């Protein structure tokens, strides 16, 4: 059967044969073309050549018989053009043509199944076929492999042209600007206003956000400003999540915590929802996620590369440091007994037979602290990130979304400062315009001089 650019022999289970039932399951939704390596039987009125048949077919499927096969036409029973050829629950009905240039078979399901073994007509078919199987040369395989490699390289080059901005712009196409969801926000309690809006029955993530700050006089964004209040709200929301109890660790390297109240209120789900909404609706990127947490979000958490740096709890960190510094087996066993309570909770309390077992023990404790104990929190956070298809895009474009989640220190350059400002000149030809163009040169000189210091 075909597999990529080769013909391979199907792998069957014990006491299983390549019957018509199996063929029907494999090609249930596709067309099946059968091409013998030579013409099986020739109709008396037909002058079809073997070469003509081979040029008409698109796919070859080789079938082998377990019994010794014969290639003698004298021993083969004649199969008339009007008799259907049955293979399992598939019937091949010959279609007669007005001319004698070709004969084809139409494959259709048969209402009756054939019992174990093949009928006489099918056995005759395999006897004529097996001795003339054509195996392509290695050169043919190499040529096909080269073509496939070139196609993959072209696809990868196209993927390299995609940026994070392009991905977020595509996700933003889901937003319906004609419909709005109102957020009544108090700057002193950003999270409460956001949760109330997310829990509202009429809330839809695809609707445009319209923010009204209740701690200031004025109107909502839709009547005053197109974008300002929403961007401020999303910026304050990301700042709140960065310093909330749902996450722990350094300011720009946060991992998940295990907060019971947050799990009870389903805050981890709403946190993931807020991250997705901020990215798609033009808000601030959450550049405070640690690399190990990001790896857990976009791939299997079991394969996360955890390290001692991500352990935040000082008592746990001191315990791990003591175990790592143990220089003898007796000292190591004493530490195991000393910290037996936390090791039992982590499922890592076990006797050690040599000092070499220390490394595996440390890895198990660190993986439990960072991943194992936070699995429920991680599951709910990922469910929230599925809002607007953000998590699915992250799993496909892992490296691109690192820019949005993982904080990386960048030097401030002149180009970055210039990009932060949008110059609004006066009308062309006016005296103000001439003065503004003159001043802009001094401004850019100042930026370049500051960058060089």
C-alpha positions as CSV (number, residue, x, y, z in Angstrom):
1,X,0.0,0.0,0.0
2,X,1.3,3.6,-0.6
3,X,3.1,5.4,2.2
4,X,4.5,8.8,1.3
5,X,6.7,8.1,-1.7
6,X,7.1,4.3,-1.3
7,X,5.1,1.1,-1.5
8,X,5.2,-0.7,1.8
9,X,3.9,-4.0,3.0
10,X,1.0,-3.5,5.5
11,X,1.6,-4.6,9.1
12,X,-1.1,-7.0,10.2
13,X,-1.9,-8.5,13.6
14,X,-1.7,-12.2,14.3
15,X,-4.4,-14.2,12.5
16,X,-5.3,-11.2,10.5
17,X,-5.4,-11.1,6.7
18,X,-5.6,-8.3,4.2
19,X,-9.2,-8.9,3.4
20,X,-11.7,-6.7,1.6
21,X,-13.2,-5.7,5.0
22,X,-9.8,-4.2,6.1
23,X,-9.4,-2.5,2.7
24,X,-12.8,-1.0,3.1
25,X,-12.0,0.4,6.5
26,X,-8.7,1.9,5.3
27,X,-10.1,3.5,2.2
28,X,-13.7,4.1,3.3
29,X,-13.8,7.8,2.3
30,X,-11.4,7.5,-0.7
31,X,-11.3,6.1,-4.1
32,X,-9.4,2.9,-4.6
33,X,-7.6,2.1,-7.9
34,X,-6.3,-1.4,-8.5
35,X,-3.5,-1.7,-11.1
36,X,-2.0,-5.1,-11.9
37,X,1.6,-5.3,-13.1
38,X,0.3,-7.1,-16.2
39,X,-3.0,-7.5,-17.9
40,X,-4.9,-10.2,-16.0
41,X,-7.2,-11.5,-18.7
42,X,-8.0,-10.2,-22.1
43,X,-11.4,-10.0,-23.6
44,X,-11.5,-11.7,-27.0
45,X,-12.7,-8.5,-28.6
46,X,-10.2,-6.2,-26.8
47,X,-6.7,-5.3,-27.9
48,X,-5.6,-3.6,-24.7
49,X,-1.9,-3.6,-24.0
50,X,-0.2,-3.9,-20.6
51,X,1.4,-0.5,-21.1
52,X,-1.9,1.2,-21.8
53,X,-3.3,0.0,-18.5
54,X,-0.3,1.1,-16.5
55,X,-0.5,4.6,-17.9
56,X,-4.2,5.0,-17.0
57,X,-4.0,4.2,-13.3
58,X,-2.8,6.5,-10.5
59,X,-2.1,4.3,-7.5
60,X,-0.8,0.8,-7.1
61,X,-1.7,-1.5,-4.3
62,X,0.0,-4.9,-4.2
63,X,-1.7,-7.9,-2.8
64,X,0.1,-11.1,-2.0
65,X,-1.2,-14.6,-1.5
66,X,0.1,-16.8,1.3
67,X,-0.1,-19.9,-0.9
68,X,2.3,-20.8,-3.8
69,X,1.2,-18.8,-6.8
70,X,1.0,-19.8,-10.4
71,X,1.6,-17.6,-13.4
72,X,0.1,-20.0,-15.9
73,X,-2.8,-18.6,-17.9
74,X,-3.9,-22.2,-18.7
75,X,-4.7,-22.8,-15.1
76,X,-6.7,-19.6,-14.7
77,X,-10.4,-19.6,-15.1
78,X,-11.7,-17.0,-17.5
79,X,-13.4,-14.0,-16.0
80,X,-15.9,-12.5,-18.3
81,X,-16.3,-8.7,-18.5
82,X,-19.8,-8.9,-17.1
83,X,-18.8,-10.7,-13.9
84,X,-18.1,-8.5,-10.9
85,X,-14.8,-8.9,-9.0
86,X,-15.4,-9.1,-5.3
87,X,-12.8,-8.3,-2.7
88,X,-14.3,-8.6,0.8
89,X,-17.2,-6.2,1.0
90,X,-16.0,-4.3,-2.1
91,X,-17.2,-5.1,-5.6
92,X,-15.3,-4.1,-8.7
93,X,-17.8,-3.8,-11.6
94,X,-16.3,-3.7,-15.0
95,X,-17.5,-0.8,-17.2
96,X,-17.8,-1.6,-20.8
97,X,-16.7,1.1,-23.2
98,X,-17.9,1.7,-26.8
99,X,-14.3,1.5,-28.0
100,X,-11.8,-1.2,-27.4
101,X,-9.1,1.1,-26.1
102,X,-9.5,0.5,-22.3
103,X,-11.3,-1.3,-19.6
104,X,-11.8,0.2,-16.1
105,X,-13.3,-1.1,-12.9
106,X,-15.7,0.9,-10.7
107,X,-15.3,0.2,-6.9
108,X,-18.5,0.0,-4.9
109,X,-19.5,-1.5,-1.5
110,X,-21.0,-5.0,-1.7
111,X,-24.1,-5.7,0.5
112,X,-22.7,-9.2,1.4
113,X,-19.4,-10.0,3.0
114,X,-17.2,-12.9,1.9
115,X,-16.2,-15.3,4.6
116,X,-12.6,-16.0,5.6
117,X,-10.4,-16.7,2.6
118,X,-10.8,-15.5,-0.9
119,X,-13.1,-16.6,-3.7
120,X,-11.8,-18.2,-6.8
121,X,-11.8,-15.1,-8.9
122,X,-9.8,-13.2,-6.3
123,X,-7.2,-16.0,-6.0
124,X,-6.8,-16.0,-9.7
125,X,-6.2,-12.3,-9.6
126,X,-3.4,-12.6,-7.0
127,X,-1.8,-15.5,-8.8
128,X,-1.4,-13.3,-11.9
129,X,-0.2,-10.3,-10.0
130,X,2.5,-11.3,-7.5
131,X,5.2,-12.5,-9.8
132,X,5.3,-9.1,-11.6
133,X,5.6,-6.7,-8.7
134,X,7.7,-3.7,-9.7
135,X,9.9,-2.3,-6.9
136,X,11.2,1.2,-7.7
137,X,14.9,1.8,-7.6
138,X,16.7,3.7,-4.9
139,X,17.3,6.5,-7.4
140,X,13.6,7.0,-7.7
141,X,13.2,7.2,-4.0
142,X,16.1,9.7,-3.7
143,X,14.5,12.0,-6.3
144,X,11.2,12.0,-4.5
145,X,12.9,12.6,-1.1
146,X,14.7,15.6,-2.6
147,X,11.4,17.0,-3.9
148,X,9.7,16.6,-0.5
149,X,12.7,18.2,1.3
150,X,12.5,21.2,-1.1
151,X,8.8,21.6,-0.4
152,X,9.4,21.4,3.4
153,X,12.2,24.1,3.1
154,X,9.8,26.3,1.2
155,X,7.1,25.9,3.8
156,X,9.5,26.7,6.6
157,X,10.7,29.8,4.8
158,X,7.1,31.0,4.5
159,X,6.6,30.3,8.2
160,X,9.7,32.4,9.1
161,X,8.0,35.4,7.5
162,X,5.1,35.3,10.0
163,X,5.5,37.7,13.0
164,X,3.7,37.8,16.3
165,X,1.9,40.9,15.1
166,X,0.5,39.0,12.1
167,X,-0.8,36.2,14.3
168,X,-2.5,38.6,16.7
169,X,-4.0,40.6,13.8
170,X,-5.5,37.4,12.5
171,X,-7.0,36.5,15.9
172,X,-8.3,40.1,16.1
173,X,-10.4,39.5,13.0
174,X,-12.9,37.7,15.3
175,X,-13.8,40.9,17.1
176,X,-17.1,42.4,16.1
177,X,-16.7,46.1,16.2
178,X,-20.5,46.7,15.9
179,X,-21.2,45.0,19.3
180,X,-19.7,46.0,22.6
181,X,-19.3,44.6,26.1
182,X,-19.2,47.2,28.8
183,X,-16.7,47.0,31.7
184,X,-17.4,49.1,34.7
185,X,-14.0,49.4,36.3
186,X,-12.7,50.9,39.5
187,X,-8.9,51.6,39.2
188,X,-8.5,50.7,42.9
189,X,-10.0,47.2,42.3
190,X,-9.3,46.2,38.7
191,X,-9.8,42.5,39.3
192,X,-13.2,42.7,40.8
193,X,-14.6,44.7,37.8
194,X,-13.0,42.4,35.3
195,X,-14.4,39.3,37.0
196,X,-17.9,40.7,37.1
197,X,-17.7,41.5,33.4
198,X,-16.4,38.0,32.5
199,X,-19.1,36.4,34.5
200,X,-21.9,38.4,33.0
201,X,-24.2,36.2,30.9
202,X,-24.2,38.7,28.0
203,X,-20.4,38.8,27.8
204,X,-18.8,37.6,24.6
205,X,-15.0,37.7,24.0
206,X,-15.6,38.5,20.4
207,X,-17.4,41.8,21.2
208,X,-15.4,45.1,21.4
209,X,-14.6,46.2,24.9
210,X,-16.0,49.5,26.1
211,X,-14.6,50.6,29.4
212,X,-16.1,53.2,31.9
213,X,-14.0,54.0,34.9
214,X,-16.3,54.5,37.9
215,X,-13.7,56.4,39.9
216,X,-13.5,59.3,37.4
217,X,-16.1,61.5,35.8
218,X,-16.7,61.1,32.1
219,X,-18.2,58.7,29.6
220,X,-17.3,55.3,28.4
221,X,-14.8,54.7,25.6
222,X,-17.4,54.5,22.9
223,X,-18.5,58.1,23.4
224,X,-15.1,59.7,24.1
225,X,-12.1,57.8,23.0
226,X,-11.6,54.8,20.7
227,X,-8.9,52.8,22.4
228,X,-7.5,54.8,25.3
229,X,-9.6,53.6,28.3
230,X,-9.5,50.0,27.0
231,X,-5.7,50.0,26.7
232,X,-5.4,51.6,30.2
233,X,-7.7,48.9,31.7
234,X,-5.8,46.0,30.1
235,X,-2.5,47.5,31.2
236,X,-3.7,47.8,34.8
237,X,-5.2,44.3,34.6
238,X,-1.9,42.7,33.5
239,X,-0.1,44.6,36.3
240,X,-2.6,43.2,38.8
241,X,-2.1,39.6,37.6
242,X,1.6,40.0,37.8
243,X,1.4,40.8,41.5
244,X,-1.5,38.7,42.5
245,X,-1.5,35.6,44.7
246,X,-2.2,33.4,41.6
247,X,1.5,33.7,40.6
248,X,4.7,33.6,42.6
249,X,8.3,34.2,42.0
250,X,10.5,37.2,40.9
251,X,8.7,40.1,39.2
252,X,9.6,39.0,35.6
253,X,9.8,35.2,36.2
254,X,6.5,34.2,37.6
255,X,5.3,30.6,38.1
256,X,1.9,29.3,39.2
257,X,1.1,29.2,42.9
258,X,-1.3,26.8,44.6
259,X,-3.9,29.2,46.0
260,X,-7.0,27.4,47.5
261,X,-9.2,30.5,47.4
262,X,-8.2,31.1,43.8
263,X,-9.2,27.6,42.8
264,X,-12.5,27.9,44.7
265,X,-13.4,31.2,42.8
266,X,-12.0,29.8,39.5
267,X,-9.7,32.8,39.3
268,X,-7.1,30.8,37.4
269,X,-9.6,30.3,34.5
270,X,-10.4,34.1,34.5
271,X,-6.7,34.9,34.6
272,X,-6.1,32.9,31.5
273,X,-9.1,34.5,29.9
274,X,-7.7,38.0,30.8
275,X,-4.4,37.1,29.2
276,X,-6.0,36.0,26.0
277,X,-8.3,39.1,25.9
278,X,-5.4,41.5,26.5
279,X,-3.4,40.0,23.6
280,X,-6.2,40.0,21.0
281,X,-7.9,43.3,22.0
282,X,-4.7,45.3,21.7
283,X,-3.6,45.3,25.3
284,X,-0.3,44.8,27.1
285,X,1.5,41.6,26.7
286,X,2.0,39.5,29.9
287,X,5.8,39.6,29.9
288,X,6.2,38.1,33.3
289,X,5.9,34.4,32.7
290,X,8.8,32.2,33.5
291,X,10.2,29.9,30.8
292,X,9.2,26.8,32.7
293,X,5.6,28.0,33.0
294,X,5.5,28.9,29.4
295,X,6.8,25.5,28.5
296,X,4.0,23.9,30.6
297,X,1.4,26.0,28.7
298,X,2.4,25.2,25.2
299,X,3.5,21.5,25.6
300,X,3.3,18.6,28.0
301,X,4.0,19.7,31.6
302,X,5.8,16.4,32.3
303,X,8.6,17.4,29.9
304,X,9.2,20.8,31.6
305,X,12.8,21.7,32.4
306,X,12.5,22.7,36.1
307,X,15.4,24.1,38.0
308,X,16.1,25.2,41.6
309,X,15.9,28.9,40.5
310,X,12.1,28.6,40.1
311,X,11.6,27.3,43.6
312,X,10.3,30.3,45.5
313,X,9.4,28.9,49.0
314,X,12.5,29.6,51.2
315,X,12.0,26.5,53.4
316,X,11.8,24.2,50.4
317,X,14.7,26.0,48.8
318,X,16.9,25.5,51.9
319,X,15.9,21.9,52.1
320,X,16.9,21.3,48.5
321,X,20.2,23.1,49.0
322,X,21.0,21.0,52.0
323,X,20.3,17.8,50.0
324,X,22.5,19.0,47.1
325,X,25.4,19.8,49.5
326,X,25.3,16.4,51.2
327,X,28.7,14.8,50.8
328,X,28.1,11.4,52.3
329,X,25.3,8.8,52.3
330,X,24.9,9.0,56.1
331,X,24.3,12.8,55.8
332,X,21.9,12.3,53.0
333,X,19.9,9.7,54.9
334,X,19.7,12.0,57.9
335,X,18.3,14.8,55.8
336,X,15.7,12.5,54.4
337,X,14.5,11.7,57.9
338,X,14.6,15.4,58.9
339,X,12.4,16.5,56.0
340,X,10.3,13.3,55.9
341,X,7.0,15.3,56.2
342,X,7.4,17.4,53.1
343,X,9.0,14.5,51.2
344,X,6.0,12.3,52.0
345,X,3.6,14.9,50.7
346,X,5.7,15.2,47.5
347,X,5.8,11.4,47.1
348,X,9.6,11.5,47.2
349,X,10.2,9.8,50.6
350,X,12.2,6.7,49.9
351,X,15.4,5.0,51.0
352,X,18.5,5.9,49.2
353,X,21.2,3.3,48.6
354,X,24.0,5.5,47.3
355,X,25.0,9.1,47.0
356,X,24.3,9.0,43.3
357,X,20.6,8.8,44.0
358,X,20.7,12.4,45.2
359,X,20.4,13.9,41.8
360,X,17.2,12.0,40.9
361,X,15.7,12.8,44.3
362,X,16.3,16.6,43.7
363,X,14.8,16.5,40.3
364,X,11.6,14.7,41.6
365,X,11.2,17.3,44.4
366,X,11.7,20.3,42.1
367,X,9.3,18.8,39.5
368,X,6.7,18.2,42.2
369,X,7.0,21.7,43.6
370,X,6.8,23.5,40.2
371,X,4.5,21.2,38.2
372,X,3.0,18.5,40.3
373,X,1.3,20.5,43.0
374,X,0.0,23.1,40.5
375,X,-1.6,20.8,38.0
376,X,-5.2,21.9,38.8
377,X,-4.2,25.6,38.6
378,X,-2.4,24.9,35.2
379,X,-5.4,23.1,33.8
380,X,-7.8,26.0,34.5
381,X,-5.3,28.6,33.3
382,X,-5.0,26.8,30.0
383,X,-8.8,26.5,29.7
384,X,-9.0,30.3,30.0
385,X,-6.3,30.8,27.4
386,X,-8.4,29.0,24.9
387,X,-10.5,32.1,24.7
388,X,-10.4,33.5,21.1
389,X,-8.1,30.6,20.1
390,X,-5.0,32.0,21.7
391,X,-3.8,28.7,23.3
392,X,-4.1,26.9,20.0
393,X,-2.0,29.6,18.3
394,X,0.5,29.4,21.1
395,X,0.9,25.6,20.6
396,X,1.5,26.0,16.9
397,X,3.8,29.0,17.1
398,X,5.7,28.4,20.3
399,X,8.7,30.5,19.6
400,X,6.8,33.5,18.3
401,X,4.6,33.8,21.4
402,X,7.7,33.7,23.7
403,X,8.1,37.3,22.9
404,X,4.7,38.1,24.4
405,X,5.0,35.9,27.6
406,X,8.7,35.7,28.5
407,X,10.4,38.8,29.6
408,X,13.7,39.6,27.9
409,X,15.8,42.6,28.7
410,X,16.3,44.9,25.7
411,X,18.5,48.0,25.4
412,X,16.5,51.2,24.6
413,X,17.6,52.5,21.2
414,X,16.8,55.5,19.2
415,X,14.5,53.6,16.9
416,X,12.4,52.4,19.8
417,X,12.0,55.9,21.1
418,X,11.1,57.2,17.7
419,X,8.5,54.5,17.3
420,X,6.8,55.6,20.5
421,X,5.9,59.0,19.0
422,X,3.7,59.9,16.1
423,X,4.6,63.4,14.8
424,X,1.6,65.5,13.8
425,X,2.8,68.3,11.5
426,X,1.0,71.4,10.6
427,X,-0.3,71.9,7.1
428,X,2.3,71.7,4.4
429,X,3.7,75.1,3.3
430,X,2.8,76.9,6.5
431,X,5.4,78.8,8.6
432,X,4.7,76.4,11.6
433,X,5.5,73.5,9.3
434,X,8.9,74.9,8.5
435,X,9.7,75.5,12.2
436,X,8.5,72.0,13.1
437,X,10.7,70.3,10.5
438,X,13.7,72.3,11.8
439,X,13.0,71.3,15.4
440,X,12.6,67.6,14.6
441,X,16.2,67.5,13.4
442,X,17.4,68.7,16.8
443,X,15.1,66.2,18.6
444,X,16.6,63.3,16.7
445,X,20.1,64.5,17.2
446,X,19.4,64.6,20.9
447,X,18.2,61.0,20.9
448,X,21.3,59.8,19.0
449,X,23.6,61.6,21.4
450,X,21.8,60.1,24.4
451,X,22.2,56.6,22.9
452,X,25.9,57.0,22.5
453,X,26.5,57.8,26.2
